[in-house]
């Protein structure tokens, strides 16, 4: 007489047999690209800037390789005001947050500075998108940044997005025109309209920028403005 396996043992064997198949289904390689901001700015001091903020990723749900880049190009002066690129690895630490670590390269106005990056990104309460980073430069200077953004759905397609970008430095970095303390704040308000299911979203908005403390002092020494308002027109792109 053939012996039957205990139902519990059968269940365990079936579960083990299914695990490789489930892993293949969940650990697929994904990729994407988005330009959160791709815009042209007109300032109250007759400045004209091209600005962008975007990222691309490739990886699985467990670990991703991400590139993040942002910058401002002064069309009248024909130079970069800011230019930053980050390359990080990102992995989940909770249902709503990922930790990330990697390197950052700044090269505004022909200057170059490398940084190590450690950060946290995800959704806070009330569905506010948070991106917090700690940076350590190649010469040992430490700085931090907090980005926050919230999408307010006025209709299914019309979206009002307030945002804030706050930078803080723990020491002076004269070469990069950054002073200790609260260094810069940028606050934006953009009204967008989704054309192709969030793949393309033109928008209008206003942006306020302000330098503070020692960073403002460095700007004054170079006869640069420490505060500016901008009207902006742009397009969000998502692939």
N, C-alpha and C positions, 0 to 999 in steps of 0.2 A: 504494500500500500504506500502510495506517495504521501509524504508529509507536506502539509500546507504551512506556509510561512505565517507567522503572527501578523495580523493587520498593522500593528505599529511598526514592525520591521519593514513591511511592504511600503508603508508611507514614507519611512526614512529613505529607503532605496529610490523611490520615485522622486523624492525631493532632491537627492544628490544628483540624480540623472538629469533633472531639469535645470540645475544651477548653471552649467556652461551655456545652455541655450538662453537663459535669462540674462546672463552677463553679456552675451553677444548682442542682445536686443537693447540693453541699457547703456553699454559702454561704447556706443558708436561715436565716431568723430564728427563733431559739428564745427561750423565756422560762421562768421558773420562780420559785417562792417557797418558802422554808422557814423554820420556826421551830426552830432547833437547841435552844433552851431556851425553854419557856413554862411557868413554874412558880410555886408559892407556897412561901415559906420561913418556917419557925418557928425563931427564934434562941434560944440559951441564955440571953440576957438579956431574954427575952419580946418580942423584936422579931418583927414580922410583915411580910414583904416580898413584893410581887409583882415577879417578875423575868422578863426576856425577852432573847433574843439571836437575831436573824434577819436574813435578807437576801433580796433579789429581784434578778433580772437579766433583761436583754433584749439580744439581739445574735446574732453568729455565732461560729463556732469561732475566728475571728481577732481579734475585738474585741467586748467586752461592756460595757454600762453597768450598774453594780451599785449598789444601795442596801444599806447595812449599818446596822443599828440595834440598840442595846441599852440597858437601863436597869433601875433598881431603884426601886420606889415603896414608901415606908414608910407602911403603912396606918394605924398608930397616930398618927403625926405628921402625916399627910395632906400629904406632900411627897415630891418626888423626891430620892433619895440620889444617883443618877447618871442622866444622860439624854444619849445620844450618837447622832448620825446622821452617816453618811458617804456621799458620792456619788463614785464613782470610775469611771474607764475601766480595763479590764483586758485584757491581751493575752498570749499565750504567749511564753515565752523559751526553753523546753525542753519535752521530752516530759511532764515532771511538775510544772513550775512556771510560774506566770504573774506578770508584773509589773503593778502597779496604781498609779494616781495620781489625785488629786482633792482634795476638800475635806472637812473634818469640822467639825461644829458641836456644841459642848457647852453644855448649859443646865441644869445641876443647881441646885436651890435658888434659881431665879430669876436666876442668873448666866449670862452668855453669853461664849463664847470661840470664835473661829474658828481653824482650823488648815489648813495645807497637808499633804497626805498622799502619801507614797511608800512602797510596800510590795511584798512578795513573798508569794505564797500557793501552796500545792501539797502534794505528798506527798513526805516524806523517806524515808529507809531504814526498813525494818520497817513501812511504810505508816502512819507517823505524820503526821497532818494538821498542817501548819505555817502560821501566819499571822503574818508579821513586818512591823511598820510603823514608819516614822520620821515624826514630826510636828513641824512648825514653826508656832508660834502667831502670831497677828496682831501680837504685841508682840516677836517674835523668840525666844521660849523654845523650846528643842528637847527633845523627849521621845521615848521609844521603847517599843514593846510587843511581847511575844512570846506568842502563843497556841499551845498544843499540845494535841492530842487523839488518842486511840487507841481504836479499837473492837475489843474482844475478844469474838469470837463464842463464847459458851458452848454454844449450839445454833444452829440456823438462824434462830430468832426471838428468843432470849434473848441480850442484848448487854450487857456491862459496859464502861462508858466512863470511864476516868480522863481528867482534863483539868487544865490549868494555864494561868493568865493572869498574866503578870509585867509590871509597869510600871516604867519607869525615867525619871527626869527629870534634865536636865543643869543646871537652875537652878531657883530658887524661883519659884512663881507663887502668891503669897499669896491673891489673889482667888479662885482655884480650890482653895485648901487643898492645894496640891501642893508638896512640898519636894524639893530637889536630892538625887540619889542614888536608890537603890532605894525606890520609893514604896509600892506595894501588890502583894500577891500573893493570888491566889484559886486554890484547889485544890478540885476536885470529883471525886466518884465516883458515877456514876449507873447503875442497873440498869434496862434498858428491855426491853419485849416488843413485837415488831412484830405489829400486828393486820392491817393491809391492805398487805402488801408494802412496808413502810417508809413508807407514806403517813401512818399514824397509829401512834405508839409511846408509850404511857404509861410512866412511869418513877418510881422512888423513888431517893433519893440523899442524900448528905451533902455539905456545902460548908464549907470553912474559909477565912476572910478575915483578912488581917493587914496593918496599915499599919506602915511602917518609917521610921526616921530623922526628918527634918524633917516629913514628912507626918504621922507619929505625934504629933510635938510640936504641930502645928497642931490635930489632933483633940483632944488633951488640953486645950488652951487653950479649946476650945469644949465641953468636958465630954462628949466623945463617946468611945465605945469604940474601942480600936485593934485588938482581936482579937475574933472571933466565930465560933461554930460554928452551922450551920443544918441542920435536917432539911427535905428538900424533896420535893414531889410535883408532877409536871408531865406534859407531853405534847409529844412531837416531832411536827411537822406538815410534810409535804412535798408540794408540788404540782408 
